Amino acid sequence: MKKSENLKFYDFEVFKALVEIEIERINRYKKSKHFAIAFLYFPSITRILEENKPGDIEVVFKLKENLRSVDVISPVDEDFVFLFFPETDKSQAQKAVERLKKTLGLEAVEGVAAFPDDGKTTRELFDYLVKIMNDKLLPIIEI
């Protein structure tokens, strides 16, 4: 895995566009067969990433150490981060997410969706992630 020197952070609209472009690229050129997207839910991670406080900068360095330069992070709100893993299958993406959770040492709920297994369109992939979110987070919220 090539470590990231320039970790990419994009807003969610750009993130969705990247997913659409990747689907079109795969369908047109057939060089790659898959990619994965994921979400991580953990309190205040977006604030930590955006503020880069000296005490919290370690989180950003840990992300850079555990993601490739081609991977993308999209902070959505204070508790959610979406990840894009080009040319990565579901099991590889799940391993990356588990590695991130372990390295960050933060409690997190995660979900992974892979093209084409979990969806062949952007909508299908995000619907799949929403289903995972509902299945995993609603029990937490109801408590």
HUPE-V765742 format. One record per residue. N is the residue number from 1. SS is DSSP state (helix for helix, strand for strand, loop for the rest). OMEGA is omega as a letter, one per 40 degrees, with the letter a starting at -180 (NA if undefined). D_FIRST is the distance of its C-alpha to the first C-alpha in whole Angstrom. Layout:
<<N;SS;OMEGA;D_FIRST> <N;SS;OMEGA;D_FIRST>>
//
This chain:
<<1;loop;i;0> <2;loop;a;4> <3;strand;a;6> <4;loop;i;9> <5;loop;a;12> <6;loop;i;14> <7;loop;a;14> <8;strand;i;16> <9;strand;i;19> <10;loop;i;21> <11;loop;a;25> <12;helix;i;25> <13;helix;i;27> <14;helix;i;24> <15;helix;i;22> <16;helix;i;24> <17;helix;i;25> <18;helix;i;21> <19;helix;i;21> <20;helix;a;24> <21;helix;a;23> <22;helix;i;20> <23;helix;i;23> <24;helix;a;25> <25;helix;i;22> <26;helix;a;22> <27;helix;a;25> <28;helix;a;26> <29;helix;i;24> <30;loop;i;23> <31;loop;i;19> <32;loop;a;17> <33;loop;a;19> <34;loop;i;17> <35;strand;a;15> <36;strand;i;16> <37;strand;a;18> <38;strand;i;18> <39;strand;i;21> <40;strand;i;21> <41;strand;i;24> <42;loop;a;25> <43;loop;i;28> <44;loop;a;28> <45;helix;a;24> <46;helix;i;25> <47;helix;i;27> <48;helix;a;25> <49;helix;a;23> <50;helix;a;25> <51;helix;a;28> <52;loop;i;25> <53;loop;a;28> <54;loop;i;27> <55;loop;a;27> <56;loop;a;25> <57;helix;i;22> <58;helix;i;20> <59;helix;i;19> <60;helix;i;18> <61;helix;i;16> <62;helix;i;15> <63;helix;a;13> <64;helix;a;12> <65;helix;a;10> <66;helix;i;9> <67;loop;i;8> <68;strand;a;6> <69;loop;i;9> <70;loop;i;10> <71;loop;a;11> <72;strand;i;15> <73;strand;i;17> <74;strand;i;20> <75;strand;a;23> <76;loop;i;26> <77;loop;a;28> <78;loop;a;28> <79;loop;a;27> <80;strand;i;25> <81;strand;i;21> <82;strand;a;20> <83;strand;i;16> <84;strand;a;15> <85;strand;i;12> <86;strand;i;13> <87;loop;a;12> <88;loop;i;11> <89;loop;a;14> <90;helix;a;16> <91;helix;i;15> <92;helix;i;11> <93;helix;i;12> <94;helix;i;15> <95;helix;i;12> <96;helix;i;10> <97;helix;i;14> <98;helix;i;15> <99;helix;i;13> <100;helix;i;14> <101;helix;a;17> <102;helix;a;17> <103;helix;a;16> <104;helix;a;18> <105;loop;a;21> <106;loop;i;23> <107;loop;a;25> <108;loop;i;23> <109;strand;a;24> <110;strand;i;21> <111;strand;a;22> <112;strand;i;19> <113;strand;a;21> <114;strand;i;19> <115;strand;e;21> <116;loop;a;23> <117;loop;a;23> <118;loop;i;24> <119;loop;a;26> <120;loop;i;26> <121;loop;i;27> <122;helix;a;26> <123;helix;a;29> <124;helix;i;28> <125;helix;a;25> <126;helix;i;26> <127;helix;i;29> <128;helix;i;27> <129;helix;i;25> <130;helix;i;29> <131;helix;i;30> <132;helix;i;27> <133;helix;a;28> <134;helix;a;32> <135;helix;a;32> <136;helix;a;29> <137;helix;a;31> <138;helix;i;35> <139;helix;i;35> <140;helix;a;34> <141;helix;a;36> <142;helix;a;39> <143;loop;NA;39>>
//
